[in-house]
């Protein structure tokens, strides 16, 4: 009540809650869209895992944070405490606002923790990581959960009874407020450190891949979006001491703002890598729609070899394909089914699909009897249609 003895704030009775109200529900709507797209992407490739379910839990916890936060704002939670107490029913309103503030805090803490746990689970699933990386990711998941859960529990045991946290009309035995502030600062700082580690861990793997520098940088940016969440978490951490301000409802505005931003960025940056299958589908459709009707023939890359003297015999026959550029130890082989050869010998050709069975790879050694009889392009060779025109010892390419 000492605040009533102070002069009124010079900027007057203002309510800054409308900005937070709009941002909170915008963040939640975007989080729903992102999560739906995430599940759609992983369902399309049959890769739904526990990282997706953890992110869904994070979105539900975000809703649990936004609902009491919205009620707190509607009850004047972002006004000056002086004017809030001076209004009719001011004390009861302050009690309600403070109670709603404590209710929404565990949801925010666990939402951020669950989002980071989802990022760790995604790393375990999509990266062929080494033993030490796997152990480190598990350490980040378990430690994030334990630290955040401990903070949520200590938040309500700081006063006995717990109602003394928000009810200024009762007598309660409470800890020094700076203790819980330091605990919360430690939790937030730990989460920022985890964000940085999870964002930089893929770099240690992708940077050594045998690919172009452009692709390596793109992969690092794709998996390193958690740095944005780390930046917002660091800003929020710097605002935590404002929770002990005398004008607490006005001073915690920045804390509430950056708390909501951090929860959203954790969900967004943790889901961007999971949306890559949607990007791949869009790229494939674009390439298919822009494919030209006619194209020039490609430079031949395979030399066709004849192993058996005829395709008109009744036994198995093979056509050997040897790469012109000797970069393959196991050249491709086309196998022609016996029944298809019999059909050829009897003049019952038809489409080439009736004569070919399958492609596979077998070892092959060059011999003098393997006569080079033609050159073919990058596509596998096909028997012409009709195939009945083939004569003994001939292979048409």
C-alpha positions as CSV (number, residue, x, y, z in Angstrom):
1,X,0.0,0.0,0.0
2,X,3.0,2.3,0.2
3,X,2.6,3.1,-3.5
4,X,-0.6,5.1,-2.6
5,X,1.6,7.5,-0.6
6,X,3.7,8.2,-3.7
7,X,2.8,10.8,-6.3
8,X,0.8,9.5,-9.3
9,X,2.8,8.5,-12.3
10,X,3.4,11.5,-14.6
11,X,2.3,9.7,-17.8
12,X,-1.2,9.1,-16.4
13,X,-3.5,6.1,-16.3
14,X,-2.5,4.1,-19.4
15,X,-3.2,0.5,-20.3
16,X,-0.5,-1.2,-22.4
17,X,-2.2,-4.6,-22.3
18,X,-3.8,-4.3,-25.8
19,X,-0.5,-4.7,-27.5
20,X,0.3,-7.9,-25.6
21,X,-3.2,-9.2,-26.1
22,X,-2.8,-8.9,-29.9
23,X,0.6,-10.4,-29.9
24,X,-0.2,-13.3,-27.7
25,X,-3.1,-14.5,-29.9
26,X,-1.2,-13.8,-33.1
27,X,1.6,-16.0,-31.7
28,X,-0.9,-18.7,-30.9
29,X,-2.6,-18.7,-34.3
30,X,0.8,-18.9,-36.1
31,X,1.9,-21.7,-33.8
32,X,-1.3,-23.7,-34.6
33,X,-0.6,-23.2,-38.4
34,X,3.1,-24.2,-38.0
35,X,2.2,-27.3,-36.0
36,X,-0.4,-28.4,-38.5
37,X,2.1,-28.0,-41.3
38,X,4.7,-29.9,-39.3
39,X,2.4,-32.9,-38.8
40,X,1.3,-32.8,-42.5
41,X,4.9,-32.8,-43.6
42,X,5.8,-35.8,-41.4
43,X,2.6,-37.7,-42.1
44,X,3.3,-37.4,-45.9
45,X,6.7,-39.1,-45.4
46,X,5.5,-41.4,-42.6
47,X,8.0,-39.9,-40.1
48,X,5.8,-38.7,-37.2
49,X,7.8,-39.1,-34.1
50,X,7.9,-38.0,-30.5
51,X,9.5,-34.7,-31.4
52,X,6.2,-33.8,-33.1
53,X,4.1,-34.8,-30.1
54,X,6.4,-32.8,-27.8
55,X,5.9,-29.7,-30.0
56,X,2.1,-30.3,-29.9
57,X,2.4,-30.3,-26.1
58,X,4.4,-27.1,-26.3
59,X,1.6,-25.4,-28.3
60,X,-1.0,-26.6,-25.7
61,X,1.1,-25.2,-22.9
62,X,1.3,-21.9,-24.8
63,X,-2.5,-21.8,-24.8
64,X,-2.4,-22.5,-21.0
65,X,0.0,-19.5,-20.7
66,X,-2.1,-17.2,-23.0
67,X,-5.5,-17.7,-21.4
68,X,-4.6,-16.6,-17.8
69,X,-2.4,-13.9,-19.4
70,X,-5.3,-12.6,-21.3
71,X,-7.5,-12.5,-18.2
72,X,-4.7,-10.7,-16.4
73,X,-4.5,-8.1,-19.1
74,X,-8.3,-7.6,-19.2
75,X,-8.3,-7.0,-15.4
76,X,-5.7,-4.2,-15.7
77,X,-2.5,-6.2,-15.4
78,X,-0.6,-3.7,-17.6
79,X,-1.8,-0.5,-15.9
80,X,0.1,1.5,-13.2
81,X,-0.4,-0.1,-9.8
82,X,-1.2,3.3,-8.4
83,X,-4.3,3.7,-10.6
84,X,-5.2,0.1,-10.2
85,X,-5.4,0.4,-6.5
86,X,-7.2,3.7,-6.7
87,X,-10.0,2.3,-8.8
88,X,-13.2,0.8,-7.2
89,X,-12.5,-2.7,-5.9
90,X,-8.8,-2.0,-6.5
91,X,-7.4,-4.4,-3.9
92,X,-9.4,-7.3,-5.1
93,X,-8.4,-6.5,-8.6
94,X,-4.7,-6.4,-7.7
95,X,-5.1,-9.8,-6.0
96,X,-6.8,-11.2,-9.1
97,X,-4.1,-9.8,-11.4
98,X,-1.3,-11.2,-9.2
99,X,-2.9,-14.6,-9.0
100,X,-3.3,-14.9,-12.7
101,X,0.3,-13.8,-13.2
102,X,1.5,-16.7,-11.0
103,X,-0.8,-19.1,-12.7
104,X,0.5,-18.4,-16.2
105,X,4.2,-18.6,-15.2
106,X,4.5,-22.4,-15.0
107,X,2.8,-22.8,-18.4
108,X,5.3,-20.4,-19.9
109,X,8.3,-22.1,-18.3
110,X,7.3,-25.6,-19.4
111,X,6.2,-24.4,-22.8
112,X,9.7,-23.1,-23.5
113,X,11.3,-26.3,-22.0
114,X,9.1,-28.7,-24.0
115,X,9.9,-26.8,-27.3
116,X,13.6,-27.2,-26.6
117,X,13.1,-30.9,-25.8
118,X,11.3,-31.2,-29.2
119,X,14.3,-29.7,-30.9
120,X,16.6,-32.2,-29.2
121,X,14.3,-35.1,-30.2
122,X,14.4,-33.9,-33.8
123,X,18.2,-33.8,-33.8
124,X,18.2,-37.4,-32.5
125,X,15.9,-38.4,-35.3
126,X,17.2,-36.7,-38.4
127,X,20.9,-36.6,-37.8
128,X,23.2,-39.6,-38.0
129,X,25.0,-38.2,-35.0
130,X,28.0,-39.8,-33.3
131,X,28.1,-41.3,-29.9
132,X,29.2,-38.1,-28.0
133,X,26.6,-35.9,-29.9
134,X,23.8,-38.3,-29.0
135,X,24.8,-38.3,-25.3
136,X,25.0,-34.5,-25.3
137,X,21.6,-34.1,-26.9
138,X,20.1,-36.5,-24.2
139,X,21.8,-34.4,-21.6
140,X,20.2,-31.2,-22.9
141,X,16.7,-32.8,-23.0
142,X,16.9,-34.2,-19.4
143,X,18.5,-31.2,-17.9
144,X,16.1,-28.7,-19.5
145,X,13.1,-30.7,-18.2
146,X,14.5,-31.0,-14.6
147,X,15.6,-27.4,-14.3
148,X,12.3,-26.0,-15.6
149,X,10.2,-28.4,-13.5
150,X,12.2,-27.4,-10.4
151,X,11.6,-23.7,-11.1
152,X,7.9,-24.3,-11.6
153,X,7.7,-26.1,-8.2
154,X,9.8,-23.6,-6.3
155,X,7.6,-20.8,-7.6
156,X,4.6,-22.0,-5.4
157,X,6.6,-23.2,-2.4
158,X,8.2,-19.8,-1.9
159,X,5.3,-18.8,0.5
160,X,3.5,-20.8,3.2
161,X,0.6,-20.9,2.5
162,X,1.0,-20.5,-1.3
163,X,-1.9,-18.0,-1.3
164,X,0.4,-15.5,0.2
165,X,2.1,-15.1,-3.1
166,X,-0.9,-13.1,-4.5
167,X,-3.1,-12.3,-1.5
168,X,-1.7,-9.2,0.3
169,X,-4.5,-9.4,2.9
170,X,-3.2,-12.5,4.6
171,X,-0.1,-13.2,6.6
172,X,2.3,-15.7,5.1
173,X,5.9,-16.8,5.6
174,X,7.6,-16.1,2.3
175,X,11.2,-16.3,1.0
176,X,13.2,-13.2,0.1
177,X,11.8,-12.2,-3.3
178,X,15.4,-12.1,-4.7
179,X,15.8,-15.8,-4.1
180,X,13.1,-16.7,-6.6
181,X,14.3,-14.0,-9.0
182,X,17.8,-15.6,-9.0
183,X,16.3,-19.1,-9.5
184,X,14.3,-17.8,-12.5
185,X,17.3,-16.0,-13.9
186,X,19.3,-19.2,-13.7
187,X,16.6,-21.2,-15.4
188,X,16.3,-18.7,-18.2
189,X,20.0,-18.5,-18.6
190,X,20.3,-22.3,-18.8
191,X,17.6,-22.4,-21.5
192,X,19.5,-19.8,-23.5
193,X,22.7,-21.8,-23.2
194,X,20.8,-24.9,-24.4
195,X,19.4,-23.0,-27.4
196,X,22.9,-22.0,-28.4
197,X,24.2,-25.5,-28.0
198,X,21.4,-27.1,-30.0
199,X,21.8,-24.5,-32.7
200,X,25.6,-25.0,-33.0
201,X,25.7,-28.8,-32.7
202,X,24.6,-29.5,-36.3
203,X,27.3,-27.2,-37.5
204,X,29.9,-29.6,-36.2
205,X,28.4,-32.3,-38.3
206,X,27.3,-30.5,-41.5
207,X,30.6,-28.6,-41.9
208,X,32.5,-31.8,-42.6
209,X,30.1,-33.2,-45.2
210,X,31.3,-33.7,-48.7
211,X,29.1,-31.1,-50.4
212,X,29.4,-27.5,-51.6
213,X,29.9,-24.6,-49.2
214,X,26.6,-23.1,-50.2
215,X,24.7,-26.3,-49.2
216,X,26.6,-26.6,-45.9
217,X,25.8,-23.0,-45.0
218,X,22.1,-23.5,-45.9
219,X,21.9,-26.6,-43.7
220,X,23.6,-24.7,-40.8
221,X,21.1,-21.9,-41.1
222,X,18.2,-24.3,-41.3
223,X,19.1,-26.1,-38.1
224,X,20.5,-23.0,-36.4
225,X,17.3,-21.0,-36.1
226,X,17.3,-21.6,-32.3
227,X,19.8,-18.7,-32.0
228,X,16.8,-16.3,-32.5
229,X,15.1,-18.0,-29.5
230,X,18.3,-17.6,-27.6
231,X,18.4,-13.9,-28.3
232,X,14.8,-13.4,-27.2
233,X,15.5,-15.5,-24.1
234,X,18.5,-13.4,-23.2
235,X,16.5,-10.2,-23.5
236,X,13.8,-11.7,-21.3
237,X,16.4,-12.7,-18.7
238,X,17.5,-9.1,-18.5
239,X,13.9,-8.1,-17.7
240,X,13.4,-10.5,-14.9
241,X,14.5,-8.2,-12.0
242,X,11.6,-5.9,-13.0
243,X,9.2,-8.5,-11.3
244,X,10.4,-7.0,-7.9
245,X,9.6,-3.4,-8.9
246,X,7.3,-1.3,-6.7
247,X,5.0,-0.6,-9.7
248,X,4.9,-4.3,-10.5
249,X,2.0,-4.3,-13.0
250,X,3.6,-1.6,-15.1
251,X,7.2,-2.8,-14.7
252,X,6.5,-6.4,-15.9
253,X,5.2,-5.3,-19.3
254,X,8.5,-5.9,-21.0
255,X,8.9,-9.2,-19.2
256,X,5.4,-10.4,-20.4
257,X,6.2,-9.2,-23.9
258,X,9.5,-11.0,-24.3
259,X,8.2,-14.1,-22.5
260,X,5.5,-14.5,-25.2
261,X,8.0,-13.8,-28.0
262,X,10.4,-16.5,-26.6
263,X,7.7,-19.1,-26.5
264,X,6.7,-18.4,-30.0
265,X,10.2,-18.4,-31.4
266,X,11.0,-21.7,-29.7
267,X,8.0,-23.3,-31.5
268,X,8.8,-21.6,-34.8
269,X,12.5,-22.2,-34.9
270,X,12.1,-25.8,-33.7
271,X,9.6,-26.5,-36.5
272,X,11.3,-25.0,-39.5
273,X,13.6,-28.0,-40.1
274,X,10.6,-30.3,-39.9
275,X,8.9,-28.4,-42.7
276,X,11.5,-29.2,-45.3
277,X,9.4,-32.1,-46.8
278,X,6.8,-29.4,-47.8
279,X,9.5,-27.3,-49.3
280,X,10.7,-30.3,-51.3
281,X,7.2,-31.1,-52.6
282,X,6.8,-27.5,-53.7
283,X,10.1,-27.5,-55.5
284,X,9.3,-30.8,-57.3
285,X,5.9,-29.4,-58.4
286,X,7.6,-26.2,-59.7
287,X,10.2,-28.1,-61.6
288,X,7.5,-30.4,-63.1
289,X,5.4,-27.5,-64.2
290,X,8.4,-25.7,-65.8
291,X,9.8,-28.8,-67.5
292,X,10.2,-28.1,-71.3
293,X,8.2,-30.2,-73.9
294,X,11.3,-31.0,-75.9
295,X,14.9,-31.3,-74.9
296,X,18.2,-31.9,-76.7
297,X,19.7,-35.4,-76.4
298,X,22.2,-35.8,-73.6
299,X,25.8,-36.8,-74.0
300,X,26.0,-40.6,-74.0
301,X,27.3,-42.0,-70.7
302,X,27.0,-45.7,-71.1
303,X,28.4,-48.2,-73.6
304,X,26.1,-51.2,-74.3
305,X,27.8,-54.6,-74.3
306,X,26.6,-57.8,-75.8
307,X,27.4,-60.8,-73.7
308,X,25.3,-63.6,-75.3
309,X,25.1,-63.9,-79.1
310,X,21.4,-63.8,-79.4
311,X,18.2,-62.7,-77.7
312,X,16.2,-65.3,-79.6
313,X,17.3,-68.2,-77.5
314,X,15.2,-69.6,-74.7
315,X,17.7,-69.2,-71.9
316,X,18.5,-66.1,-69.8
317,X,20.1,-63.3,-71.7
318,X,21.8,-60.1,-70.4
319,X,22.9,-56.8,-71.8
320,X,25.8,-55.2,-70.0
321,X,26.1,-51.4,-69.5
322,X,29.5,-50.1,-68.7
323,X,29.9,-46.4,-67.7
324,X,32.1,-44.3,-70.1
325,X,33.5,-42.5,-67.1
326,X,34.9,-45.2,-64.9
327,X,33.4,-44.1,-61.6
328,X,31.3,-47.1,-60.8
329,X,32.7,-50.4,-59.5
330,X,29.4,-52.3,-60.1
331,X,28.0,-51.5,-63.6
332,X,24.2,-51.8,-64.3
333,X,22.9,-54.9,-65.9
334,X,19.6,-55.4,-67.7
335,X,18.0,-58.8,-67.2
336,X,15.7,-60.2,-69.9
337,X,13.3,-62.9,-68.7
338,X,13.3,-66.3,-70.4
339,X,9.6,-66.1,-71.3
340,X,10.2,-62.7,-72.9
341,X,13.0,-64.2,-75.0
342,X,10.7,-67.0,-76.1
343,X,8.1,-64.5,-77.1
344,X,10.7,-62.7,-79.1
345,X,11.8,-65.9,-80.9
346,X,8.2,-66.7,-81.7
347,X,7.4,-63.3,-83.0
348,X,5.0,-62.3,-80.2
349,X,6.8,-59.1,-79.3
350,X,4.6,-56.2,-78.2
351,X,5.6,-53.4,-75.9
352,X,9.0,-53.4,-74.4
353,X,7.5,-53.6,-70.9
354,X,6.4,-57.2,-71.7
355,X,10.0,-58.2,-72.5
356,X,11.9,-56.6,-69.7
357,X,11.8,-57.9,-66.1
358,X,14.0,-55.8,-63.9
359,X,17.3,-53.9,-63.5
360,X,20.0,-54.9,-61.0
361,X,23.7,-54.8,-60.4
362,X,26.2,-57.7,-60.8
363,X,30.0,-57.7,-61.1
364,X,31.2,-57.9,-64.7
365,X,34.7,-58.3,-66.1
366,X,35.8,-57.1,-69.6
367,X,36.6,-60.0,-72.0
368,X,37.5,-60.1,-75.6
369,X,34.2,-61.7,-76.4
370,X,32.2,-58.8,-75.1
371,X,31.8,-56.8,-78.3
372,X,30.9,-53.2,-78.1
373,X,27.7,-52.9,-80.1
374,X,26.3,-49.5,-79.4
375,X,26.2,-46.3,-77.3
376,X,23.2,-45.3,-75.1
377,X,22.4,-42.3,-73.0
378,X,21.8,-41.9,-69.3
379,X,18.4,-43.8,-69.6
380,X,18.5,-47.6,-69.3
381,X,18.2,-49.3,-72.7
382,X,14.8,-50.5,-73.9
383,X,14.0,-53.1,-76.5
384,X,12.3,-51.5,-79.4
385,X,8.6,-51.9,-80.1
386,X,7.9,-54.2,-81.9
387,X,10.6,-56.5,-80.7
388,X,9.7,-59.2,-83.2
389,X,11.9,-57.5,-85.8
390,X,15.1,-58.5,-83.9
391,X,17.3,-61.0,-85.7
392,X,19.8,-63.4,-84.3
393,X,22.8,-61.6,-82.9
394,X,21.3,-58.1,-83.2
395,X,20.4,-55.7,-80.5
396,X,18.7,-52.5,-81.5
397,X,19.3,-49.4,-79.3
